[in-house]
Amino acid sequence: MPEIQVESLVKEFAENRALNDVSFQVEEGELFTLLGPSGCGKSTTLMSIAGFQTPEAGRIAVGGDVFYDAAKRVNVAAERRNLGIVFQSYAVWPHMTVFDNLAFPLRVRKMKRAAIRARVLEVLELVEMAQFADRYPHQLSGGQQQRVALARALVYSPSVLLLDEPFSNLDAKLRERARAWVKELQHRLGLTTVFVTHDQDEALSMSDRVAVMNLGEVQQVGTPEEIYRRPVNRFVAEFVGRVNLISGTVAGYEGGRVALELADGRKLWVDAARAPAPKETLTLVVRPEALLLEAAEGSSMNGSNTLDANVHSVAFLGDHYQYELDAGTLTLTAQSRKQLLVDRVKVHIPADACAIVD
């Protein structure tokens, strides 16, 4: 049985439907990410799991316990759900020391003093903050405050950890270190985690699976690689990384590949799981790094799916060069580790690197 089951959630604010039939499952020990732009419903979904928002319809179960069921009028209070949560603002209490921030939820649960001390020090060691136990939040850096917030969420052994954009207040370098550290800690503990972010790099680098959301609906659920390489629609393709969009009409189907006729009459062959209708209009996506480039006079790339293109601009981006190309009626973005000091190139579009989207 999945650790978390979210079924058909509907949530409305005034006349705005923030969640529209949101459903997904999170497996035990999985780091599951809700990814999407601001206002897509990801934080509302997380707050509904936590019990801080009450949907109008749907069902939420964690570890076999039903926390919310609109049809059966079940709604377990947030404080009885035993879920750990870390907010974007950290929300550590400024008038308490690090030790007391962690001890407070245990005192509320009426643990004995010796057990509280042992548990707090154990968790502070886990997040590498034991030496700061007597400090106040204003004496800590942003990254240290984040660790305190995470430790407080872990100290009472929650069944599930909820993370609401926990890295938003950190600078770029600290964000990279923080996500590697949190991912390692989560896997070491085997703690089922739901993570909310609008940052595609965070989602791709940290997650076991990702649910991409937009306008209150789940667009696609899959592994980071599935989301990136096989997006199901145009929104997912454009939101998760840079992408080239190519439209055309079906001119044939053979051996699991579709011949797509472009506006100027040229054809591209694309891998396809199904045979589309003749003359159907399709849009395919291909990532810039999947395109292959060589100088126009080169001889290694010829034949199908190879186009002549003019180099419109080149940008050096550290580990690769980014090329903006004009290939007849197509405008393409390509990436290459090689610098091509030419104005004309051949660009090859591998058939198996393309995905057809709705």
Buried (B, 14 or more C-beta within 10 A) or exposed (E): EBBBBBBBBBBBEEEEBBBBBBBBBBEEBBBBBBBBEEBBBBBBBBBBBBBEBEBEBBBBBBBEEBBBBBEEEBBBEBEEBBBBBBBBEBEBEEEBBBBBBBBBBBEEEEBEEEEBBEBBBBBBEBBEBBEBBEBBBEEBEBBBBBBBBBBBBBBBEBBBBBBBBBBBBBEEEBBBEBBEBBBEBBEEBEBBBBBBBBBBEBBBEBBBBBBBBBBBBBBBBBBBEBBBBBBBBBBBBBBBBEBBBBEBBBBEBEEEBBBBBBEEEBBBBBBBEEEBEEEEEBBBBBBBBBBBBBBBEEEEBEEEBBBEBBBEEBEEEEEBBBBBBEBBEBBBBBBBEEEBEBEEBBBBBBBEBBBBBE
